[in-house]
Amino acid sequence: MVWQDFWAQSTSFQEDQEFYIQASVNYSTPDQQRRVQAMIWGFAGYPVRMDISAGFGQTVSMWLEDELRWEAYNPGENTRYIHHDGSRGATLLGFPTPMDLRETSLVLLGDFQHLVPREYHRVESHGNMWKYYFEDENITSVVLEQDGSLDRIEGNGWHVELKGFEQENGLFYFSRLDMHLSGGKEAVIRIRSVDMERTWDQKQMGLDPPGEARTIFLY
């Protein structure tokens, strides 16, 4: 019943659903810490864009993710970075995250249909909650509260804690994600606002670095 309640509560957006999220993000690694502001926008089924700014609103990194690749342009370096995996690419640039940009956006918006497997392998009690295990290469388990709400997502070497469940204009979302990766890398995302009524055209979804920008392929 708890498992069924979880899926009943999970939103399922159509791929053409547009969204706009404003958030603050604290990134930390053993070597550095940074606090930035993020604007994330796009479509539930790709593409997804994000601009990261720091200080007095200065843009430090601009991301674009589609079905094939993730790329980031850092204006201060006049450099474009490309990786086939958004999670890996972001982490290599000092923005640690266990999920790619689209997955993070959907989880923030309360849609787990594209991330959490539909069937679990086994379940066991976990304090006063339930822990469901999967035979999956990305998501190893989730922890659900008695009412079916999601407490934690776990993978190999990482876990994400979901906090601040909000209800606003028929939208159910988490206002905070605490991401913990191996090696002491962490990211805390706090939502400031969500808008599901914005519309985007092709120009707004593009990422066009200057012609003289250098390109680095990350591995």
PAZAPA-4460 file (N, C-alpha, C; in steps of 0.05 Angstrom, whole numbers, plus 32768, in hexadecimal, padded with zeros to 4 digits):
% residues 219
    n_x    n_y    n_z   ca_x   ca_y   ca_z    c_x    c_y    c_z   seq   type   mol
   8011   7FE8   8000   8000   8000   8000   8011   8019   8000     1      M     A
   8027   8019   800F   803A   8030   800F   8045   8035   7FF4     2      V     A
   804D   801F   7FE6   8058   8022   7FCB   8043   802D   7FB8     3      W     A
   802B   8023   7FBA   8015   802D   7FA9   800F   804B   7FAE     4      Q     A
   8010   8052   7FC8   800C   806E   7FCF   8021   8080   7FC4     5      D     A
   803A   8076   7FC4   8050   8086   7FB9   804B   808D   7F9B     6      F     A
   8044   8079   7F8C   803F   807D   7F6F   8026   808E   7F6A     7      W     A
   8013   808B   7F7C   7FFA   809C   7F79   8001   80B9   7F7E     8      A     A
   8014   80BF   7F8F   801C   80DA   7F95   802F   80E6   7F81     9      Q     A
   803D   80D5   7F73   8052   80DF   7F60   8045   80EC   7F47    10      S     A
   804D   8104   7F41   8044   8111   7F2A   8050   8104   7F11    11      T     A
   8041   8105   7EFB   804B   80FB   7EE1   8046   8111   7ECC    12      S     A
   805B   8120   7EC5   8059   8135   7EB2   805B   812A   7E95    13      F     A
   804C   8136   7E84   804F   8131   7E67   806A   813C   7E5E    14      Q     A
   8075   8131   7E49   8090   8139   7E40   8091   8156   7E37    15      E     A
   807A   8161   7E2E   807A   817D   7E25   8073   8191   7E3C    16      D     A
   8071   8187   7E55   806B   8199   7E6B   8083   81AB   7E70    17      Q     A
   807E   81C5   7E70   8093   81D9   7E74   8095   81E1   7E91    18      E     A
   80AC   81E9   7E9A   80AF   81F1   7EB6   80C6   8205   7EB9    19      F     A
   80C5   8213   7ED0   80DA   8226   7ED7   80DE   8225   7EF5    20      Y     A
   80F7   8220   7EFD   80FE   821D   7F1A   8114   8231   7F20    21      I     A
   8110   8240   7F36   8125   8251   7F41   812E   8244   7F5B    22      Q     A
   8148   8241   7F5F   8152   8233   7F77   816D   823E   7F7F    23      A     A
   8174   8239   7F97   8190   823E   7FA1   819D   8222   7FA5    24      S     A
   81B7   8221   7F9F   81C5   8207   7FA1   81DF   820C   7FB0    25      V     A
   81E4   81FB   7FC4   81FD   81FA   7FD2   820D   81E2   7FC9    26      N     A
   8223   81E6   7FBC   8235   81D0   7FB4   824C   81CE   7FC7    27      Y     A
   8254   81B6   7FCE   826C   81B4   7FDF   827B   819A   7FD7    28      S     A
   8295   819D   7FD7   82A8   8187   7FD3   82BD   818A   7FE8    29      T     A
   82CF   8176   7FEC   82E4   8179   7FFF   82F6   8191   7FF9    30      P     A
   82F6   819B   7FE1   8308   81B0   7FD9   82FB   81CC   7FD8    31      D     A
   82E1   81CD   7FD5   82D4   81E7   7FD2   82B7   81E6   7FDA    32      Q     A
   82AC   81FE   7FDE   828F   8202   7FE3   8286   8219   7FD2    33      Q     A
   826E   8218   7FC8   8263   822E   7FB9   8245   822F   7FBC    34      R     A
   823B   8247   7FBD   821E   824B   7FBE   8216   825B   7FA5    35      R     A
   8203   8251   7F97   81FB   825D   7F7D   81DC   825F   7F7C    36      V     A
   81D3   826E   7F69   81B7   8270   7F62   81B3   8262   7F47    37      Q     A
   819D   8253   7F44   8198   8244   7F2C   817D   824A   7F21    38      A     A
   817B   824D   7F07   8162   824E   7EF8   8161   8236   7EE6    39      M     A
   814D   8225   7EE9   814A   820D   7ED9   8130   820E   7ECA    40      I     A
   8131   820A   7EB0   8119   820B   7EA0   811A   81F7   7E89    41      W     A
   8103   81F2   7E7E   8102   81E0   7E67   80E9   81CF   7E67    42      G     A
   80EC   81B6   7E5D   80D6   81A3   7E59   80DC   818A   7E68    43      F     A
   80C6   817D   7E72   80C9   8164   7E81   80D6   814E   7E71    44      A     A
   80D3   8150   7E57   80DF   813B   7E45   80F7   8145   7E35    45      G     A
   8105   8159   7E3F   811C   8166   7E31   8113   817A   7E1D    46      Y     A
   8124   818E   7E17   813D   8195   7E24   8139   81A3   7E3E    47      P     A
   814F   81A5   7E4E   814E   81B3   7E67   8166   81C6   7E68    48      V     A
   8162   81DF   7E71   8177   81F3   7E73   817B   81FB   7E90    49      R     A
   8193   8203   7E97   8197   820F   7EB1   81AD   8224   7EAF    50      M     A
   81A9   823B   7EBD   81BD   824F   7EC0   81C4   8251   7EDD    51      D     A
   81DE   8251   7EE3   81E8   8253   7EFF   81F6   826D   7F02    52      I     A
   81EE   827C   7F16   81FA   8296   7F1B   8204   8298   7F38    53      S     A
   8217   82AA   7F3C   8222   82AE   7F57   8228   82CB   7F5B    54      A     A
   822D   82D3   7F74   8234   82EF   7F79   821D   8301   7F72    55      G     A
   8223   8315   7F62   820F   8329   7F5A   8200   8321   7F41    56      F     A
   81F8   8308   7F40   81E9   82FF   7F29   81FA   82F8   7F11    57      G     A
   8214   82F6   7F14   8225   82EF   7EFE   8222   82D2   7EF7    58      Q     A
   821D   82CC   7EDD   8219   82B1   7ED4   8234   82A3   7ED3    59      T     A
   8236   828C   7EE0   824F   827D   7EE1   824F   8264   7ECF    60      V     A
   8236   825A   7ECB   8234   8242   7EBA   8218   8240   7EAE    61      S     A
   8216   8237   7E95   81FD   8234   7E87   81FC   8218   7E7C    62      M     A
   81E7   8209   7E83   81E5   81ED   7E7C   81CE   81E8   7E69    63      W     A
   81D2   81D4   7E57   81BD   81CA   7E46   81BE   81AC   7E46    64      L     A
   81A8   819E   7E4A   81A7   8181   7E49   8190   8178   7E37    65      E     A
   8196   8166   7E25   8181   815A   7E15   8185   813C   7E16    66      D     A
   8178   812E   7E03   8178   8110   7E04   8193   8105   7DFF    67      E     A
   81A5   8114   7DF2   81BF   8109   7DE9   81D6   8111   7DFA    68      L     A
   81D6   8129   7E05   81EE   8132   7E14   81E7   814A   7E26    69      R     A
   81FB   814F   7E37   81FB   8166   7E49   8212   8178   7E42    70      W     A
   820D   8192   7E42   8222   81A5   7E3D   8220   81BD   7E4F    71      E     A
   8237   81C8   7E56   8237   81E0   7E67   824A   81F4   7E5B    72      A     A
   8242   820D   7E5B   8253   8223   7E52   8259   8235   7E6A    73      Y     A
   8273   8239   7E70   827C   824A   7E85   8287   8264   7E79    74      N     A
   8277   827A   7E7B   827F   8293   7E6E   829A   829D   7E78    75      P     A
   82A1   829A   7E92   82BA   82A4   7E9C   82D2   8297   7E90    76      G     A
   82CE   827E   7E86   82E4   8270   7E79   82E1   8270   7E5B    77      E     A
   82CA   8279   7E51   82C3   8277   7E35   82C7   825B   7E2B    78      N     A
   82BD   8248   7E3B   82C1   822B   7E35   82A7   821C   7E37    79      T     A
   82A3   820A   7E23   828C   81F9   7E23   8295   81DC   7E2A    80      R     A
   8288   81D0   7E3D   828D   81B5   7E45   8277   81A2   7E3C    81      Y     A
   827E   818A   7E33   826A   8177   7E29   826F   815C   7E35    82      I     A
   8259   814F   7E3D   825A   8134   7E48   8241   8126   7E40    83      H     A
   8242   810B   7E3D   822A   80FC   7E36   8218   80F8   7E4E    84      H     A
   8223   80FC   7E67   8214   80F8   7E7F   8213   8111   7E8F    85      D     A
   81FB   811C   7E94   81F8   8136   7EA1   8202   8135   7EBE    86      G     A
   81FD   8120   7ECC   8206   811D   7EE8   8225   811D   7EE9    87      S     A
   8231   810D   7ED8   824E   810B   7ED8   825B   8125   7ECF    88      R     A
   8250   8131   7EBB   825C   814A   7EB1   825B   8160   7EC6    89      G     A
   8244   8163   7ED3   8241   8178   7EE7   8254   8173   7EFE    90      A     A
   8257   815A   7F07   8268   8154   7F1D   8285   815A   7F16    91      T     A
   828E   8154   7EFE   82A9   815A   7EF6   82AF   8178   7EF6    92      L     A
   829B   8189   7EF2   829F   81A6   7EF2   829C   81B2   7F0E    93      L     A
   8299   81A1   7F23   8297   81AB   7F3E   827A   81B0   7F47    94      G     A
   8266   81A5   7F38   824A   81A8   7F40   8240   818B   7F45    95      F     A
   8247   817F   7F5C   8240   8163   7F60   8223   815D   7F61    96      P     A
   821A   8149   7F53   81FE   8141   7F53   81FC   8123   7F4A    97      T     A
   81EC   8113   7F57   81E9   80F7   7F4F   81D5   80F3   7F38    98      P     A
   81C6   8109   7F32   81B2   8107   7F1D   81B8   811C   7F07    99      M     A
   81AF   8117   7EEF   81B3   812B   7EDA   819E   8141   7EDE   100      D     A
   81A0   8155   7ECC   818F   816D   7ED0   8172   8168   7ECD   101      L     A
   816A   8157   7EBA   814E   8151   7EB6   8143   8141   7ECE   102      R     A
   8152   812D   7ED8   8149   811D   7EEE   8146   812F   7F07   103      E     A
   8159   8140   7F0C   8158   8152   7F23   813F   8164   7F22   104      T     A
   813A   816F   7F0A   8123   8180   7F06   8109   8171   7F0C   105      S     A
   8106   8159   7F02   80ED   814A   7F06   80EA   8142   7F23   106      L     A
   8100   813A   7F30   80FE   8133   7F4C   80F5   814B   7F5D   107      V     A
   8101   8163   7F57   80F9   817B   7F65   80DB   8180   7F61   108      L     A
   80D0   8179   7F4A   80B4   817F   7F44   80A2   8168   7F4D   109      L     A
   80AD   8153   7F5A   809D   813D   7F64   8096   8128   7F50   110      G     A
   80A4   8127   7F39   80A0   8112   7F25   80B6   80FE   7F26   111      D     A
   80AF   80E5   7F2F   80C4   80D0   7F31   80C0   80BA   7F1C   112      F     A
   80AE   80BF   7F09   80A8   80AA   7EF6   80C0   80A3   7EE5   113      Q     A
   80D2   80B5   7EE0   80E9   80B1   7ECE   8102   80A9   7EDD   114      H     A
   8100   80A6   7EF8   8118   80A1   7F08   8116   8087   7F18   115      L     A
   8100   8085   7F27   80FD   806E   7F39   80F0   8056   7F2A   116      V     A
   80FC   803E   7F2C   80F0   8027   7F1F   80D4   8021   7F29   117      P     A
   80C3   8017   7F17   80A7   8012   7F1E   80A4   7FFA   7F30   118      R     A
   80B7   7FE7   7F2F   80B4   7FCE   7F3F   80CD   7FCB   7F51   119      E     A
   80C8   7FC4   7F6A   80DE   7FC0   7F7C   80E5   7FA3   7F7F   120      Y     A
   80FE   7F9D   7F88   8108   7F82   7F8B   8101   7F77   7FA6   121      H     A
   8104   7F87   7FBB   80FC   7F7F   7FD6   80F8   7F98   7FE7   122      R     A
   80EB   7F95   7FFE   80E6   7FAB   8010   80EB   7FA2   802C   123      V     A
   80F4   7FB5   803D   80F8   7FAF   8059   80F2   7FC8   806A   124      E     A
   80EC   7FC4   8083   80E6   7FDA   8094   8100   7FEA   8099   125      S     A
   80FC   8005   809C   8113   8017   809E   810B   802B   80B3   126      H     A
   810F   8024   80CD   8105   8035   80E2   80E7   8034   80E2   127      G     A
   80DA   804C   80E0   80BD   804D   80DD   80B5   8051   80C0   128      N     A
   80C8   804B   80AE   80C2   804E   8091   80C8   8034   8083   129      M     A
   80C7   8034   8068   80CB   801C   8058   80E0   8021   8043   130      W     A
   80F2   800E   803F   8108   8011   802C   8104   7FFC   8016   131      K     A
   8102   8006   7FFD   80FD   7FF5   7FE6   8117   7FF3   7FD5   132      Y     A
   811E   7FDB   7FCE   8137   7FD6   7FBF   8130   7FCE   7FA2   133      Y     A
   8143   7FD6   7F90   813F   7FD1   7F74   8157   7FC3   7F68   134      F     A
   8152   7FB4   7F53   8168   7FA9   7F43   816B   7FBC   7F2B   135      E     A
   8178   7FD2   7F31   817B   7FE8   7F1D   8197   7FF3   7F1F   136      D     A
   81A2   7FFB   7F08   81BE   8004   7F08   81C1   8021   7F12   137      E     A
   81AB   8030   7F13   81AC   804C   7F1C   81A1   8050   7F38   138      N     A
   8188   8047   7F3D   817B   804A   7F57   817B   802F   7F65   139      I     A
   8188   802F   7F7C   8189   8016   7F8B   8172   8013   7F9F   140      T     A
   8168   8029   7FAA   8152   8027   7FBE   8145   8042   7FC2   141      S     A
   812D   8042   7FCD   8120   805A   7FD7   8115   8055   7FF2   142      V     A
   8112   8069   8002   8106   8067   801D   80EC   8077   801D   143      V     A
   80D6   806A   8024   80BC   8077   8024   80B1   8079   8041   144      L     A
   80A3   808F   8046   8095   8091   8060   807B   8081   805E   145      E     A
   806E   807F   8075   8056   806E   8077   8040   8078   8064   146      Q     A
   803F   8092   805E   802A   809D   804D   8032   809B   802F   147      D     A
   8049   808F   8029   8052   808C   800D   8063   80A3   8003   148      G     A
   8068   80B7   8014   8079   80CD   800B   8096   80C5   800B   149      S     A
   80A5   80D0   7FF9   80C1   80C8   7FF4   80D3   80D6   8008   150      L     A
   80E4   80C7   8015   80F7   80D3   8028   8113   80D3   801D   151      D     A
   811B   80BF   800E   8137   80BD   8004   8138   80AC   7FEB   152      R     A
   814B   80B3   7FD9   8152   80A3   7FC2   816F   809C   7FC4   153      I     A
   8176   8082   7FBF   8192   807A   7FC2   819C   806C   7FA8   154      E     A
   81B5   8071   7FA2   81C3   8064   7F8C   81DD   8059   7F95   155      G     A
   81EE   8051   7F83   8208   8046   7F8A   821B   805D   7F92   156      N     A
   8220   8060   7FAB   8232   8075   7FB5   8226   8090   7FB9   157      G     A
   820B   8092   7FB8   81FE   80AB   7FBC   81E2   80A8   7FC7   158      W     A
   81D7   80BD   7FD3   81BB   80BD   7FDB   81B1   80DA   7FDB   159      H     A
   8197   80DD   7FD7   818A   80F7   7FD6   8174   80F7   7FEB   160      V     A
   8174   810B   7FFC   815F   810E   8010   814C   8124   8006   161      E     A
   8132   811E   8007   811D   8131   7FFD   810F   813D   8015   162      L     A
   810D   8158   8015   8102   8166   802C   80F0   817D   8022   163      K     A
   80E0   8187   8034   80CF   819E   802F   80BA   8199   801A   164      G     A
   80A9   8185   801E   8093   817F   800B   8080   8196   800A   165      F     A
   807B   81A1   7FF2   806A   81B8   7FEF   8052   81B2   7FDD   166      E     A
   803C   81C0   7FE2   8024   81BE   7FD0   801D   81DA   7FC9   167      Q     A
   801C   81DF   7FAE   8016   81FA   7FA5   8008   81F9   7F8A   168      E     A
   7FF0   8204   7F89   7FE0   8205   7F70   7FDE   81EA   7F63   169      N     A
   7FDA   81D5   7F73   7FD7   81BA   7F68   7FF1   81AC   7F61   170      G     A
   8008   81BA   7F66   8022   81AE   7F61   802E   81A4   7F7C   171      L     A
   8039   818C   7F7C   8045   8180   7F93   8063   817D   7F8D   172      F     A
   8074   818A   7F9E   8090   8188   7F98   80A0   818A   7FB2   173      Y     A
   80BA   8184   7FB0   80CC   8186   7FC6   80DD   819F   7FC4   174      F     A
   80DD   81AF   7FDA   80EB   81C8   7FD9   8108   81C6   7FDF   175      S     A
   8111   81AE   7FE7   812E   81AA   7FED   8137   818E   7FE7   176      R     A
   814E   818C   7FDA   815B   8172   7FD5   8177   8173   7FE1   177      L     A
   817E   8160   7FF1   8199   815D   7FFC   81A7   8146   7FEE   178      D     A
   81BA   814C   7FDD   81C8   8137   7FCD   81E3   8131   7FDA   179      M     A
   81E8   8118   7FDF   8201   810F   7FEB   820F   80FB   7FD8   180      H     A
   8227   8101   7FD0   8237   80EF   7FBF   824F   80E5   7FCE   181      L     A
   825C   80D1   7FC2   8274   80C7   7FCE   828A   80DC   7FCD   182      S     A
   829E   80D8   7FDD   82B4   80EB   7FDD   82AF   8106   7FEA   183      G     A
   8299   8107   7FFB   8293   8120   8009   8287   8135   7FF8   184      G     A
   827C   812F   7FE0   8270   8142   7FCF   8252   8144   7FD5   185      K     A
   8248   815D   7FD6   822C   8161   7FDD   8221   8179   7FCE   186      E     A
   8206   8178   7FCB   81F8   818F   7FBF   81DD   8191   7FCD   187      A     A
   81D5   81A9   7FD5   81BB   81AE   7FE2   81AC   81C2   7FD0   188      V     A
   8195   81B9   7FC6   8185   81CA   7FB5   816C   81D3   7FC4   189      I     A
   8167   81ED   7FC4   814F   81F9   7FD1   813F   8208   7FBC   190      R     A
   8127   8200   7FB8   8116   820D   7FA5   810C   8228   7FB0   191      I     A
   810D   823C   7FA0   8102   8256   7FA7   80E7   825B   7F9A   192      R     A
   80E3   8251   7F81   80CA   8254   7F74   80C7   823F   7F5D   193      S     A
   80AE   8238   7F57   80A8   8226   7F41   8092   8232   7F30   194      V     A
   8095   8231   7F16   8081   823B   7F03   807D   8226   7EED   195      D     A
   8065   821C   7EEB   805F   8208   7ED7   804F   8214   7EC0   196      M     A
   804C   822E   7EBF   803C   823B   7EAA   804E   8249   7E96   197      E     A
   8068   824A   7E9A   8079   8257   7E87   807B   8247   7E6D   198      R     A
   8080   8255   7E57   8083   8247   7E3D   809E   824F   7E32   199      T     A
   80AA   823C   7E23   80C5   8240   7E19   80C7   823C   7DFB   200      W     A
   80D6   824D   7DED   80DA   8249   7DD0   80F6   823F   7DCC   201      D     A
   80FC   8239   7DB3   8116   822C   7DAC   812E   823D   7DB4   202      Q     A
   812B   8258   7DB1   8141   8269   7DB8   8147   8269   7DD6   203      K     A
   8132   8268   7DE6   8136   8267   7E03   8142   824D   7E0D   204      Q     A
   813F   8238   7DFD   814A   821E   7E05   8166   8219   7DFA   205      M     A
   8170   822C   7DEB   818A   8228   7DDE   81A1   8230   7DF0   206      G     A
   81B9   8226   7DE9   81D2   822E   7DF6   81E6   8232   7DE0   207      L     A
   81ED   824B   7DDB   81FE   8252   7DC4   8217   8261   7DCD   208      D     A
   822C   8253   7DD4   8245   8260   7DDC   8251   8270   7DC5   209      P     A
   8261   8284   7DCA   826E   8293   7DB5   827F   8281   7DA3   210      P     A
   8282   8288   7D8A   8291   8278   7D78   82AD   8272   7D80   211      G     A
   82B9   8285   7D8F   82D5   8281   7D97   82D8   8270   7DB0   212      E     A
   82C2   8268   7DBC   82C3   8258   7DD5   82D0   823D   7DCF   213      A     A
   82E1   8234   7DE1   82ED   821A   7DDE   82DA   8204   7DE9   214      R     A
   82DD   81EC   7DDF   82CC   81D6   7DE7   82DD   81C0   7DF3   215      T     A
   82D4   81B5   7E0A   82E2   81A0   7E18   82CE   8189   7E1C   216      I     A
   82D5   8171   7E13   82C5   8159   7E17   82CE   814C   7E30   217      F     A
   82BC   8149   7E43   82C2   813D   7E5D   82BF   811F   7E5C   218      L     A
   82CE   8110   7E6C   82CC   80F3   7E6C   82CC   80E9   7E89   219      Y     A
***
